[in-house]
Amino acid sequence: MREDATGHVTQQAGSCHCRRVRFSVSGDPKFVTRCHCDSCRRTTGAAFSTWAGFTAEQVRWQGDPPAVYASSPGVRRKHCSACGTPLSFESDRWPGEVHFLIGVFADPAIYTPSSDYQKDEALPWIAHWKEVK
């Protein structure tokens, strides 16, 4: 992670689990949101996914190129072909954007979600997640 003189993050790195596919992003994300859709659940194996969205110009891929899976028409999900880690989401609905799962960043804690997407598909217990201790 690189910061400027004010402590503002200017660059953040990330990778798959085996580190063969690596990437970096520059600047702030356009958004950070939790997605509750069935498709995200199935492709990540998680109850919901948390995404940080960047413009394609902010993204630099390094190492091995990610594999691409077309999960539905106009949707491309990138992952590592060696270890299977899901990395990113791109869609014709949001051209020129790359959305990364925050768990693949070196420091995912800097990304705090400010919204929920597809709340109508959320698992019934999600509304109570803050109450779980």
Buried (B, 14 or more C-beta within 10 A) or exposed (E): EEEEEEEEBEBBBBBBEEBBBBBBBBBBBBBBBBBBBEBBBEBBEBBBBBBBBBBEEBBEBEBBEBBEEEBEEEBBBBBBBBEEBBBBBBBEEEEEBBBBBBBBBEEBEBBEBEEBBBBEBBEEEBEEEEEEE
